[in-house]
Amino acid sequence: MTTALSVNLNKVALVRNTRHLGIPSVTRAATQCLQAGAHGITVHPRPDERHIRAQDVFDLAALLQDWPGREYNIEGNPFHNLMDFVRQVRPQQVTFVPDSEGQFTSDHGWNFPEDADRLLPLIRECQALGARVSLFMDPVPAQMALARAAGADRVELYTEPYAAAWGHASLAGQLQRYAAAAQAALDAGLGVNAGHDLNRDNLPPFLCAVPGVAEVSIGHALIADALELGYAATVAAYLRCIDAAFPPVHPA
């Protein structure tokens, strides 16, 4: 197997929103990333629209109609504004994230069994609309089977603790945590996604150590790299990082 790359465009929208000129264009960024081989596009439309706006969600949905086989992943808190977008756009994947309205960035996962009862009907609704549901989760192995029991199709492992350990003695222990959580998810019948502060340096070791990662969602570092390298070269570089973690198997 290999790992799909979904490009999070929030930071493109954040820069655009500082002026009223419509640049940089979120749809142009998406087009260039898809042309370069990105497997999908991710957006996180927060209620305050500080980066992705409602119109962006619809414009990207229209764009992705011309890219069959590429994934549209919309993430956010299902108890805020997320479900309205899901009902109208019907993306391929929905990622539920338990952030507050004013939260700077996502910084923790759902907790089970406490969150199960309120999430279950919304998970089922998304699935009835044709969307795969991924739950943003901390790397706690015991939580994985409970996420599956709540109806999830996948979990997205919150990788900031791993990224923060980069270059420190705690890195090996963090990798063990994520490997154990991913294996527990796989054992429970869940797919495994990952995201938050992944970059060109820390991505290959993560994919080598953590089993079965189907998709990574990368925004901040990728867009920062694109400021220097351009979208096409940056996406190509991240795809090479993924390939480096999955060397080809040559027949004996």
Steps between C-alpha positions, in 0.01 A plus 500: 500500500594864482364813670278762337590868530217744568598868486339726759440845346408694814819708497450604138162638601651666808739704284226582251274630774748771601399701191193532277667403173419129490866400489649255558220293350395194696364327191816578303707352781282189500531465123878521507524249787272255322691542175819418691352173625337578835241236580255737663416841642415575863328807643395589853230770476478651847192700604696828513625449139847617598641294216274272292169668423170337412540597134837325491336174609256517210756621246734213586213251481428623147868481408539145627216386277757523221743279693334158536686275737637789706365546850329799656544495878308754706593515867364681800278476803168332410326701773593832336466565127640179350183301438339767280796471263489121504130497413547737207837389363511127584878465512679167479629535857390691809739540792339586834727719715406600858622860491329804651383791286784731601772236517829600335558154355388145569685364802323188629283212392159363594461304821304179535263385626405856604455631143347187348127564544500847346731406213326181394196655323719752316743230390210297366357803318832569326529137396145505365605799287785294358788636705767305684530625859834547672530604865789719617658301783793507740733198468339297778468133400210430738291770327513344156249218546266749668526731199409208279206413726377858456477434127817659363660374179842646577691693762736789433785479749590844637875516434610823669656316799708297257606811308589680824727210596701528179868528584446405865561182696126447535456441127533121514241479775259717304538281193422197714183671624381571148592157373303338782199725441503435126523126552212513747295692243579249227413214734165666571423524129575870461699673230780728621562861397747740659556872513628808679850648470625231265769624262765379254741407778275314743258339254713210367605368844141521617371297206778246540420444868122528508311220325222541250479879462255543211512879477685802636346846501767771488443874490722742688840353413402419143369850427808651669719288272293606200584866571860412417467212255161547336201267529606247238854450630377484858235236433757301305739523796238370744410218265868404492501501881211256495665284237817489711303331776371232261794374294404274208506129561702316239415135433767251596 
